[in-house]
């Protein structure tokens, strides 16, 4: 599905470079909903001390009023910078406790009833949940699965976070400055999140509006310990992954919590594998600007659903997810700043769904796309993926047999694969064995 709103919005250069300059302030105002009342008063007072004295000072003659106003202006800037913007001495480390349970954690009771099982990747010490029944339902009925928008769940997550808002502010700012040093993108965007476990009988799913920052401080931090270094030798533990990881009975028989009970942001991933007109499967390697899976092979289109992907004229699961998949695919298959050419895509189909447990159970949909062009007509966005001059990016896929051989070849190299790509290849090979007719459009 080609959304007109996206055709229009992509006729200009990426605004990411502008967003990077505003990150410290977007952190403040993202945090505004969860900070305490006294902190809100202090923030407003700081801004008031910047704006009002500045106006008075410039209008007044140079006398004691000007001096007072200028002093207030300096105080407001100082307070705003050192309280809300200044980088904090914070370190993110993998939690050994959480890493130990990824191999044994089981789906929730609800998910087990829906046929979910864990696929563990030893080389990465990570896993994902997947269900044959759920995937069959998505393949056959995704166009009939209705969307229900929940407007209250985000407030429940925010309420949970309110008690530690200062820590979250410091964590986000530290992550921003760390990302800048490493050349990575880190900015907030409105996302679509999932509240419903996909099963073999699902006819409707609940979604809600979330944000990237909210997912970072819930899903991403669920497997990380966050420590703050002060003048003392011993660091202060700000966040414990063992406490935040969304599972029941952490120490004995860990089971993941269902979406509603976890209070994770759980924004929806969208991943698709693209095959060219001449029968070549394209797989990128994530560039250094990516926050997740840096340096690993990834699906041709890999990202997450933005709130802009929601077209209120087509309120069904298929149209929403395919819109996000195709947007992500085209953003990574165009040189940065080029106009988005929607005619590159011929057709996209859904093939599955998974939960990324190493990211707190982050949900993601999986697809496959037929391109209307050959590999020579694609110029990848090297600000998001690595330059194809230095790595192999295309593999044989001119018929069902060669596609199967390619997938089996790649699955034997799990250390090189991102978890989304592993899940996408895993689902695609299952479709080849069970319902190969679903992929006929790739080879027509």
PAPATI-872248 format. One record per residue: residue in one letter; y, x, z of N, C-alpha, C in turn. Coordinates in pm, whole numbers, plus 50000, padded with zeros to 5 digits. Example, Ala and Ser with C-alpha at 12.3 -4.5 7.8 and 13.67 -1.06 7.14 Angstrom:
// PAPATI-872248
a494315131950780495505123050780496705132050780
s497755128550708498945136750714500035129050787
This chain:
// PAPATI-872248
x498815008450000500005000050000501245008850000
x502135006649908503365014449899504495006049959
x505055010350070506095002650137507465006150079
x508184995850039509484998049978510435005250073
x510315001950201511215007850299511015023050305
x509775027850281509525042050283509965048750155
x509845041750044510325047449920511815050649932
x512535041749996513965043750011514265054750112
x513545054550225513855063950333513475078250298
x512595080350199512165093750166512915099350044
x513955093050002514735098249890515815107949937
x515565114350050516515124150099515745134950171
x516415145850203515745156850268515345153250410
x514335160650459513855158250594514965160750695
x515135151650794516195153250894515745161451014
x514575168051005514035174851122514965185651176
x515675192651086516535203351132517685197851216
x518125185551187519175179451269518625175251403
x517395169851402516785165151526516595176651624
x516255188651573516015199951661517245203351744
x518425201851685519655204951757519915195051870
x519355183051861519635172551959518525170952061
x517505179752058516365178052147516765177852294
x517565187352344517885186752487518475173352529
x519325167552445519935154852480518965143252461
x518065144152361517075133552345516115133552463
x515835145452519515005146152640515685138852754
x516985140852769517715134152877517635119052863
x517905114052745517975099552729516595093152717
x515585100952674514215096152686513885094252834
x514335103752913514045103653056514845093053131
x515875087453066516795078553137516075066353192
x515035061553121514325049653166513445052253288
x513035064753307512085067353415512705074753534
x513945079753521514535086853633515015077153739
x515195082353859515585074053972517025069253956
x517405059554038518745053854031519805064454061
x519575072754163520565083054199520715093354088
x519595096654021519685106053910520465100153794
x520315087153772521085080553666522585081253698
x522945078853825524355079553865524905093553843
x524085103753878524545117453860524725120853713
x523805116353628523915118953485525155112353428
x525385099753463526565092553415527845099353464
x527825103853590529005110653647529295123653573
x528235131053536528435143553464529095141053328
x528585130953257529155127553127530595122553143
x530815114753249532155109553277533135121253302
x532655131553375533495143053404533795151353280
x532965150053178533205157253053534205149752966
x533985136752951534755129052853536155125552904
x536215118653020537505113453066538515124353099
x538155134553180539145145053208539595152253081
x538665153452985539055159952860540125152052787
x539955138852783540945130252716542285130952789
x542235129752922543475130153002544165143652986
x543365154152990543935167552982544645170252851
x544085165652742544695168052612545955159652592
x545985148052656547155139252640548285142852735
x547915148152852548925150952954549635164052926
x550835165752979551525178652966550775189353046
x551055201953014550355212953081550935214553221
x550315208353315550705209353456549465207853541
x549645203853666548495202853756547495192153712
x547975181553641547055171253591546125177453485
x546725185553398545915192153295544895201553360
x545325208953461544435218253530543285210653598
x543625199453664542605191353730541605185853628
x542125180853516541255175153413540355185853353
x540935197453325540135208153267539055212953364
x539365213353492538375217053594537235206853598
x537605194053589536575183653587535695184753465
x536295188253352535555190053228534535201353242
x534975212753298534075224053317532965220653415
x533305213453522532275209653620531225200553556
x531655190953475530715181953409529785189353316
x530345198753237529515206653146528515215153224
x528985221553330528115230153412526985222053473
x527325210553531526315202353596525305196953496
x525775192553381524885187253278523945198053226
x524485210053204523675220653147522615225553246
x523025228953366522095235053460521125224953522
x521515212253524520615202353582519665196553480
x520145194253357519345186753261518875194753140
x519535205553108519235212352982518625226153001
x519025233553103518585247353118517065248453121
x516545258253048515105260353041514525263253179
x513305258253203512625260053331511465270053314
x511135276953421510035286553418508715279253439
x508185274053330506995265653335505915271453245
x504685270553288503545275853213502495264953195
x501935263753074500875254153044499555261853032
x498545257753106497245264353099496125254053089
x495075257553016493915248753005493255247053141
x492845234753171492175231953297490665234353281
x490125243653360488685246353353487885234353401
x488445226853495487745215153546487555204753436
x488615202253359488515192553250487625198153138
x487765211053107486945217053003485455215653035
x485115216453163483705215353202483125201453179
x483985191053191483425177553179483455172153037
x484155179152944484205174152806482805173652743
x481915182352790480565182552734479705171052786
x480075165352901479215155252963479875141552977
x481185140652949481885127952967481315117452872
x481195105352919480625094452841481675083852810
x481435075952707482365064752680482365054752795
x483415046952800483495036252901482375026052877
x482145017752977481095007552962481384998752841
x482644994852824483034986552709482724993552577
x482995006652571482745014252448481245016352426
x480505018552531479055019952515478435007252458
x478934995752503478454983152449478804981752300
x479874988452259480294987952118479634998852035
x478725006452095477965016352019478585030252012
x479595033052093480225046252089479335056852153
x479375068652094478695080152152479565092552132
x479265102652211480075114752208479505124852108
x480385130752028480015141851939480715154251994
x479925163152056480485175052119480515186552019
x481605194352020481765205751930481755218352017
x480595224752034480495236152127481485247452098
x481685250651970482565261851935484015259451976
x484375246851996485745243552035485825237952176
x484655235852238484595229552370485455216952373
x485215208452275485955196052262484995185552208
x485395172952213484515162452162485335150452118
x484665141652043485275128852006484215118052017
x484675105652040483785094052045483835086951911
x482685081951867482645074851740481525064451746
x481675053451673480705042451674480385038151532
x479095037751499478675033151366479045018551345
x478885010451451479204996251440480694993951414
x481515001451488482965000051469483365004351329
x482785015351281483125020251147482725010351038
x481565004251054481134994150956482094982350953
x482564978351069483514967251077484834970951009
x485284983251029486524987750967486384988150815
x485254993250768485024994150623485004980250558
x484364970850624484164957650563485314947950591
x485914948750710486794937950754488194942250797
x488594954650772489894959250824491054950850773
x490914945250653491994936850600492094923650675
x491014919650742491014906950816491384908850964
x491434921251010491734923851151493244922651171
x493634913051254495054910151275495654919351381
x496964920851375497694928951471498434920151570
x498344923451696499074916451802499984926551871
x501274924051871502234933451928502444930552076
x502154940252161502324939052306503654945452345
x504544937752407505874942752441506004946852588
x504924946352662505004949052806504294961852849
x503314966352771502474977352818503264990352833
x504224992952745505005005152755505715005952890
x506184994552940506874994453069505924998153183
x504644994753170503664998553271503495013653276
x503485019953159503365034453154504595041053215
x505765035953179507015041453231507075040053383
x506645028753434506635026553578505745036653650
x504635039853587503715049753644504355063653651
x505215066653555505805079953546507055081853630
x507635071053679508945071853743509005081353862
x507925082353937507955090554058508095105354031
x507735109953911507805124353880508685126953760
x509735119353746510575120253628511255133953614
x511645139953727512305153053718511345163553662
x510095163153706509095172553653508895170553503
x508825158053460508625155353317509795160153234
x511005158553289512185163453218512095178553200
x511755185753307511655200253298510535204453203
x509425197253206508295200453118508675198752971
x509335187752939509735185252800510715195752750
x511675199252835512655209352794511985222852773
x511085226352863510375239052850509545239152722
x508875228152693508075227252571508955228552447
x510135222752454511065223852341511455238352314
x511865245452420512295259352401511125268252361
x509955265452416508755272852376508455270552228
x508575258052183508325254752043509335261551951
x510585262251993511605269051913511275283751895
x510815290152003510485304351994509305306651900
x508385297151895507185298551812507355292451673
x508525287151642508785281451511508115268051489
x507875260351596507195247451585508175235951603
x507825224651543508625212651556508285205551687
x509315201051757509085193051878510275183851897
x510105171351854511165161451867510535147851888
x511315138651938510795125451971510885116151850
x509865107851834509855097351732509145085151787
x509525073451738508865061251782507505060151713
x506465057651792505095057151743504465043551771
x503345040951704502555028951729501305033051806
x501025026051915499905029452002498905018052008
x497685021452051496575011952048496175007752189
x495794994952202495364989452331493964983352326
x493364982852209492084975652193490984985252149
x489834984152213488654991552168488114985252041
x487994993151935487454988151808485944986951820
x485424975251794483984972951801483494967151668
x482194963751664481624958051543482034943751518
x482654937451619483054923351606484554921251622
x485324931851626486764930851646487424923051533
x488234913151569488974905351470490484906751486
x490914912651598492334915051621492484927051715
x493584934251702493864945651788495274944551843
x495434948851967496754949352029497364963052005
x498624963351966499364975751950500674974552028
x501294985952056502604985652121503414997652077
x504714996752096505595007752058505605018352167
x505405030852127505445041952219506345052752159
x506145065252199506925076152142506135089052152
x506565098952075505855111752076505985118452212
x507185118252271507365124252404506445117652507
x506325104552499505485097352594504025101352578
x503585103352453502215107952430502015122152478
x503045130452463502905144352508502705145052659
x503485137452735503385138752881502245130452939
x501535122852855500345115952903499095121752837
x498915119752708497705124552639497585139652638
x498615146552593498525161052579498385168152713
x499115163552814499055170052944497815166353024
x497015157052972495835152653048494765163453058
x494835173752973493865184752981494525197953019
x495805197553057496545209653090497045209353233
x496965220853299497665222653425499055227953395
x500045222753465501435227053444501925233353574
x502325246053565502785253353683504215258053662
x504965257953772506355262353768506505274953853
x507105285253794507285297953863508685298853920
x508765301354050510045303054119510175317654160
x511015320254259511175333954308509955338554386
x509175328954437507995332454514506875336954420
x505875343854474504765348754394503835337554349
x503655327554436502745316654407503455305654327
x502925301854212503555291154134503325277454198
x504195268054165504075254254212503365246054105
x502335238754144501595230354049502365217254030
x502895215353909503635203153878502705191853833
x501715195353752500785185353699499365190953705
x498435182953754497035186853759496255178753657
x495585185653564494805178653462493655170853526
x493055176453630491955169553697492395156253754
x493665155253790494205142853846494595133053735
x495065138253622495625129753517494645125953407
x493515133353396492585130453288492025116253305
x492105107853200491795093453215490295090353215
x489635093553326488225090153336487895085653478
x486815078053490486305073653619485305083953672
x485235085153804484205093453869484205107553809
x485335114253822485555127353759484485137553798
x484065137753924483195148353974481715145953950
x481275133553940479845130853936479345126353798
x479805114553755479335108953628480545104053548
x481305113453489482585109653429482435100253310
x483225089653310483285080253199484755077753165
x485055078253036486435076152994486885061953025
x488155060753058488735047453081489015040852946
x488965027652945489355020052826490855021652804
x491335017652687492735019852652493705013652752
x493485001252790494424994552879494435000653018
x493285005053065493195010353200493655024653214
x493755031853103494065046153114495555048853136
x496405039853093497865041653097498295054553027
x497555058052922497985068652831498825062252721
x499655070352656500455065052546499575061552425
x498585070252396497575067352292498165063052158
x499125070952107499635067451974498545069951870
x498565062251763497455061551668497545072651564
x496475080351552496395090551448496005084551315
x496435090851205496065086351070495705098550988
x494445099250945493935110950875493175106650750
x493475113050638492775109650514492465122250435
x491315122050367490885132850279491175128750135
x491875137150061492285133849924491435141149822
x491045133949718490275139549607491075137649479
x491235148349404492065147849284491365140649169
x492125138349065491595131548945490455139448882
x490515152748893489465161248834488315164048929
x488315157649048487185158949139487225171049230
x488385173749293488505184649388488985178849522
x488255182049629488635177849764489655187849819
x490825182749859491905191349907491915191250060
x491925203150117492015204550263493025215550293
x494005212250375495045221850411494675229150540
x495375240050563495335246550694496665244250762
x496615239350885497845235950956498715248250974
x500005246850942500945257850958501345259951102
x502135270151127502505273551264503485263551324
x504095255051239505045245251292504345233451357
x503025232051334502275220651390502055222651539
x502185211751615501935212451758500445212451790
x499655205651705498215204951728497465211851615
x496335218151648495415223851550496065234651464
x496995242151520497645252751444496625263051396
x496685266351266495795276251209494405271151174
x494165258151193492855252451163492925243751038
x491775242050972491715233250857491895218750902
x492635211150823492975197350862492835188150742
x492715174950765492685165450653493915167050564
x493795162650440494895164050344496155157050396
x495975145250451497065138350517496695136650664
x497445142950753497085142650895498345141050979
x498365130651061499525128251145499295115951230
x500325108051248500205096151332501095085051277
x500855072951324501585061251274502955060351339
x503985060251256505345057751304505595042851311
x506565038951393506885024751404507375019451269
x507915028451186508395024351053507255020350959
x506025024450993504885020850909504525006050921
x505054999551023504704985551048505494976550955
x504804970550860505424961250764505104947050810
x506114940050855505874926850913505454916350810
x505414919950682504914910750581503394911650568
x502814922450620501374924450608500824928250745
x500704918450832500264921150968498744921850978
x498164932150917496734934450934496494949350950
x495354952851006495074966751040495054975750917
x494434971250810494294979650692495654983750634
x496544974150616497834977250554498644986750640
x498584984950772499324993650863498795008050856
x497495009750870496915023150877497035030450744
x496785023450634496865029950503498305034050472
x499275025950515500685029750496500975043050565
x500485044650688500705057150760499955068850699
x498725066450656497935077050593498605082250467
x499035072950382499625077050255500975083950277
x501735079550375503005086250405502755100650450
x501825102450544501515115950591500995124750477
x500145118950394499575126450281500675131350188
x501605122350153502645126050058503655135750119
x503895134650249504815144050313504265158250308
x502935159650313502325172950314501995177850173
x502085168850074501795172649935503055173949852
x504195175149916505455177349846506195189149909
x506845197049825507665207649879508765201649966
x509085208450075510095203450167511415200750095
x511935188550114513185184750052513055177849918
x511855178349857511655171649729511565156549747
x511865149149640511685134749644510195131349654
x509885121049729508495116849745508075108749622
x507025113149556506515106549435505305098049473
x505505085249488504425076449533503345074349428
x503645077749303502655075749197501525085949203
x501615095849292500525105549307499255098849358
x499405087949433498255081549496497755069949411
x496455069749390495845058749318495315048149413
x494555052349516493965042649608493495049749735
x493585042449848493085047449976492205036950041
x491085041350101490195032450175489935038150313
x489745029250410489395033450546487895035750555
x487505045750633486075048650651485665049750798
x486635049350891486195050651029487305051351131
x486875053151256487755053651372487125062951475
x487935070151549487405079051653488405080251768
x487935085651881488815089051993488685103952021
x489805110852024489845125252050489915127252202
x488795131052263488715131752408489485143652463
x489535154552388490315166152430491805163652434
x492245152252385493645147952395493745134952474
x492925133752576493015122052663492535109152600
x491665109952498491155097952432492055092652323
x492865101252264493805097252159493055090652044
x493445078452001492735071351893493205075951755
x492305075051658492695078651523491835071651419
x492455067651309491735061551197491505072051089
x490415070151013489985079850915489885073250779
x490265080350674490245074450541489935084650433
x489865079850309489675088350193490565082950081
x491195092050007492205088249908491865094049771
x491995085949668491875090749530493285093249476
x493525105649431494825109249374494825106649224
x495985103849172496125101149028496455113848950
x496455125349019496845137948955495805148748986
x495985160348923495125171848947495765181149050
x494995191049093495455200349195496715207749151
x496855210349020498015217748970499315209948986
x499205196749002500405188349012500885186549155
x500205193149251500555191649391501175204449443
x502355203349501503045214749561503145212149711
x502285218049792502245214949934503535218850007
x503815211550111504975214250195504615225550291
x505025237750257504605249350337505355250250469
x506275240950495506865240250629505905233150725
x504885226250670503905219250753502495225050739
x502155230150621500815235950599500975250050544
x499905258150558499965271850510499965272550358
x500565283050308500665285150164499265286450102
x498945278350001497605278749939497315291649863
x498315300349846498065313049778497105321849857
x497075319749988496325328950074495025323050128
x494755310450105493525304350156492975294650051
x491695291550063491085281649973491485267650020
x491975259449929492415245949965491675235049890
x490905238349786490205227949711488715231249700
x487905220649707486445222049709485835212049611
x484615214849560483995205749461483755191649517
x484115181549439483875167549478483915158749354
x483275163349244483365155749119482325144649111
x481365144349205480435133249214479935132349358
x479145122249389478725119849526477885131349581
x477105137749494476245148749536477065161049573
x478025164549487478845176349516479725174049637
x480205161749656480995158649776480145160349901
x478915155649898478025157050013477765171850044
x477535179849941477285194049961478505201050021
x479695197149974480925202950028481095199550175
x480855186950209481005182850349480015190350439
x478755191250396477755198550475478135213150491
x478705219050386479155233050391480265234550497
x481235225450497482345226450591481915223750734
x481015214250753480565210850888479785222250953
x479325231850874478645243550929479635254050980
x480935251250964481975260551010482915253451108
x482375248051218483195239951310484335247551374
x484195260551389485265268351452486545267851368
x486405266151236487555266051147488195252151136
x487495241751182487945228051159488725222651277
x489785215251249490445207651354489545195951392
x489755190351510488945178851553489145166951459
x490375163551416490525152551320489755154851189
x489735167251139488985169951016487485168751042
x487025173751155485605172551190485195157851193
x486025149451258485715135151266485755128551129
x486715132751045486845126950912485645130550824
x485225143150827484055147350750482785140650802
x482685139650933481525133350996481395118750950
x482515111550951482485097450909482195096150760
x482765105250680482575104450535481115106950497
x480475116550562479065119150530478185107350569
x478555100150677477805088250717477945077250612
x479135075950555479345065950449478515069550326
x478465082450293477685086850176476225083150193
x475685084750313474265081850335473975066850348
x474935059250405474645045150435475185035550330
x476445037250290477065027950193477815035850086
x477115043350003477795051749903478625043749803
x478295030849784479055022749690480505020949733
x480765022849862482135021849912483025032949854
x482405043649804483155055249752483145055849601
x482675045549534482625045849387484005048049325
x485045043149389486385044249333486835058749320
x486215067749397486595081849390486165088549262
x485125082949197484535089849083484645081648953
x485385070748956485575062648836486445069948733
